């Protein structure tokens, strides 16, 4: 994900438009896209500020509420696969997720391990 444009640039672009110039002329003058100019004018109009909004999803996960459940379940059944865990999650809690999401979830919880023939 890219960095947001500097606040000074945002202010100069909006000031140029507020001075009566078109969005296209602001885009050409400051070497930005017309969409950026539109977005900045809309942001200023709706919030009164030009500060960039937070990026990303903020760490929200629909599986986050079941972290303790997953640890307990894997402690009881150490040979449970990701697919098995996804099925158990649906059967017990009604939460339907992709197997790959379970893999990312377990990795975030630190509950992954490499397969090794020596482990038995």
Secondary structure, 3 states (H helix, E strand, C coil): CCCCCCHHHHHHHHHHHHCCCCHHHHHHHHCCCHHHHHHHHHHHHHHCCCCCCCCCCCCCCCCHHHHHHHHHHHHHCCCCCHHHHHHHHHHHHCCCCCHHHHHHHHHHHCCCCCCCHHHC
